[in-house]
Amino acid sequence: MPSPSELAVIVCSRERADMLARSLASIVAATPPAVDVIVVDSASTTTATMDAAASAGVRVVRSDVKGLSIARNLGVASTDRPIVLFTDDDCVALDGWTDAVLRNFDDPRVGVVTGRMLDHTLVTASGTDPAPARVDRIERILGGLDGGHGALMAFRREAVDRIGGFDDVLGAGREFAGAEDLDAFCRVIAAGFVLVRDERAVVHHVNTREGEEYTRLYRGYGLGLGAMTAKWVRFRPASGVAMLFVLLKRTVVRAVRHARHARRGAADRAMLRGILSGFARATRMRLDGERFVDDHRPTPVLPAAAPGRSGPI
């Protein structure tokens, strides 16, 4: 198994310093000290994100341009470790989480390892899901759609370099506010690597969105999925068409199943509209290989002093 000194843990965060502080406390407690822990401040408007990282005793780098993929690419560029593990600022790490990830990289064919994100309100007193943990190897491009999620995903640096990193246009903070993780999974598999989904690696999700915020979240996911499939249709048509068919079918089925459920039904319908809209919009965007050309990069943001602080930044 690779040693902890070969691993970097990267947490991208924007405007959620309190959540970040809780997440970092769990990461520091559950992660071997040899691991390089990095916070990427994704264009926060104050220094609160950087302050939270400093208080936790971890490294922080800053992007003045918002966008989750932009932040993730900066995180990769900010460490020389051969394996990079991403989690979110609203997740809590559990003991042994990095061991469960690292053991899979013994196989040189493995380019990505993902785990489980469990809602903290639905787990047992022991902190685990009672369902048996599965370990799946995914080698088909289309299987990347079920490869996991950005809340717990680790990449071999060689694989990230081979695909040119995350697509800057996809992900939170951008118009197409999702699917940057699935797009990266599929591209890594297409590059000849294997994805392992190991449910023994677990983080707890501690941030539940409600009402319109929940619906907007799923609308953003849909926009990202639609843009992703539009891109794949253009550079790898057979895979792209298959992705679009699978995503539309799944989303329609869920929308019908949850038609009478106010919260889930609204979210499923928003995702469906997002997929169709994202696909239509992305067909007009330029490509550079397997990534979009970022023709509308956000305006840089410079941080002001965090509330309660004064003096120069």
N, C-alpha and C positions, 0 to 999 in steps of 0.2 A: 504494500500500500504506500502511495506517496506520503511523504512526511508533511506535517503542518507548515514547515518552512517553505514548502512549494506552493502554498495556497494564499490567495488574497480574498478577503471578503469585502464586497463593495455594496454600500447602501447609498442610493440616490434619494435626495430629499429636497422638498421645496415648501417653505412656509408652514411646516408642521414640526416645529422644534420640540414641543412637548411629547408628541408621539415618537419622534426620533430619539429623544433622551431615554424613553422607556425601552425602545428597541435596542439601543446601544448597550444599556445596562445588561440586558439578557445576553447579547452577543459577547460582551467582554467576559461575562460569568461562564458562558458555555463553550467558549472557543479557546483552544490552546494559545498561550502567549506568543508562540512563534509565528502565528498567522498574521499577515499584514492586513489590518482593518482600515478601510478607507471610506470616508463620507464624501460624496460629491454633492456640493451645494448647487442645485440647479436653478440659478438665477433668482434666489430669494431676494425680497426687497429690503430685508434688514439683515443684520449680522447674527440673528438668533440661531440660525442653523449652524453656522460656524462656531458659535459659542457652545452649543450643545455638544458638538464633536470635541471641542477642546476640553470641556468638563469631563467627558468620558475618557479622555486620554488617548484618542485615536487621531489618525491623520485626516486632514480635510483638504480638498481641492475644490476650486470653484469654477463653474461655467457661468459667464454673464449672459449666455443665450439659453433660454429655457427649452425643454424638450427632453423626455426621458431617454431616448436613444442617444442624443447628443451627450447627455450626462454619463450614460453607460460606456460609451466609447472613450470618454475622457478618463473614466475610472480604469479601464483596461490600459490606456496609455500611461497611467500614473504609477504603474507597478511593473516589475519585471518577473513576477511570479508566473510559473507555467500553467497554473490553474486559477481561474477567477470564478468566485461564487457570488451570485447576486441574491439579495433579499430586499424586502421593502421596509420602509420606515414605519409601517403599521403592523409589523409582524414581530413576534417574540421567538427567539431561538431556544431550542431545548438541548439539554445535555446530550452529547454524542452526535449532534447533527452533522458536524463536518466529517466525522469518521465514516458515517453512512454514505456520504458523498465520495470521499477520497478512495475508498476501497474499489470502486468501480473503474477508476482510472488506471488500474493495473493492466487493463487490456488496452493496448495502443490504438485499437480501432475505435474506442469510445471517444467521441468528441463532445458530448453533452450528457450531463446527468441532472435529472430533476427529482423532486420529492413531493411531499404532500403539504398542502396548506389547509389546516383544520380551523374552523370557526371555534374560537375559545369557549363559546357558550354550549357547544355540542359535544365536548370531549368528556371522558370519564375523569374521576378524581385523580387517577394516575397521570393524567395529561395526555393520554393516547386514545386513538380511535379503537373501539373493540373489534372492528373488522380486521382480518389478517392482512398483514402488509405484503404486497406483491412486488416483484421485481420483473419488469418487462424490458426486452430489447426491441427497439424499433429501427428497422432498416429501410422501410419504404418511405418515400417522400411524403405521401399523403398521410402516413402515420404521424408526421410531425404536428398535425392539427390536434392530436390527442397526446402530445408529448409532455405536457405539463404547463407551467406558468412561470412568470417572472418573479414570483414571490420566493421561489427556491429553485434556482437553476445555476449550474456550474458548467463552464466551458474550458476545454483545453485551449490554451492560447493559440496553438498551431491552427486549430479549427477556426477561431475567430479571425485570425490573420488571413486565412485562405478565403473567407467569404467577404473580406473587407469591412467587417464590423457590422453593427446594427444599422438599419436603414434610418437615417436621421429624420425622415419625414413621418415615420410611424411612431405611435406611442403617446403617452400622456404629455400634455403641454403643447401638442400640435393639433391641427384640424383633424387628422386621422388618428384619433386618440386611443389606439389599441393595436394589437396583433404584431407588434415589433418582436415579441418573444417567439410567437409561432412562426413568423417569417424567418427568423434566425434558425430555429430548429429545422425547418424544411430545407433551408439552404445548406446547413451543415450536413444533413443527410445526403443531399444531392451532391455534395463535394466528396462523398465516399466514407463518411464517418457513421458511427452507430450512436443512437440516443438510448440511454438507459433511464427508465422511470423507476426509481427505487423508493417505495413508500415507507421504508425504514427511516428515511430522512424526513424530519417533520419540523414545521414552524406553525405557530398559532397566529391566526389573524384576529386582531383586536379592534378593528375599525369597521363598524356596520353603517352603511349609508341608507337613508330612508327617503321616502317621498320623491320629489322632483330630482333630487340629487342622485338617487338610485337609478331613475329612468335615464337621466343624462349620461350616467356612467355607461349604461348599456348602449345608448345611442353612439357614444364615442367608440366603444368596442366594435360596433357594427361598421362604423365608418372606416376603422382600421382594417377590418377583415375584408371589406369591399375593395379598398385600395390595394391591399396585399394581393387579392385574387386577380385584380385587373393587371397588376404588374406581372404576375406569373403567367397569365394568358398571353402576354406579349413576348416574354423571353423563353417560356417553356410551355407552349400551348396545351399539350395534353394534360399536364399536371395542373395547370391553372383552371382549365374547364372542369376537371374532376373536383378540385377544391371548391369552386363556386357551387357546383351541384350539391356537394355534401353539406356545405354550410347553409345554403338556402333550404335544403330539405330538413335539416335538423332544426333550424330556426322556425320554420313554418309548423313543424310538428309540435314544438314547444309552445308556440303561440296558440295553437288550437287547444292543446292540453290545458293551458293556463288561462283560457279565455275568460273564465269567471273569477279568476283570482286577480284582484285589483292591482296588487304590487307587481307580481311576476308577469301577469298578462301585459301590463303597460310596458314593462322592461323588454319583453320578448318582441312586442310590436315595434318598439323603438329600435331594437337591434336590427330587425328585418328591414325597416326603412333605411337605417344607417348603411347596411350592406349594399343595398341597391344604389343609394346616393353616393357612397364612397367609390363603388365600382365605376359609376358614370363619370364622376369628377376625375378619377385617376387615369382614365383612358386618354386624357388630354395632357398628361404630365410627361416630361422628358425622362428618359432612363439613361443611366450610365452603367451598363452591364446589368447586374441584378439589383441595383439600388436606384431609387428615384434621385433626380437632380433637385437639390433643395433651392428652388428659385425664389422662395418666399420665407427665408430664414428670419426668425423673430428678431426684433430690435434688442440690442444688448441692454441689460438692466444692471445698474450699479447699486450696491446695498447702502441703506442709511443705517445709522446706529440703531441697535435693538431698543425697544421701549425700556425706559428705566436707566439707559446708559447715555453718557454724554462724552464729548471729546472726539478726537479723530478716529476714523475707522482703521 
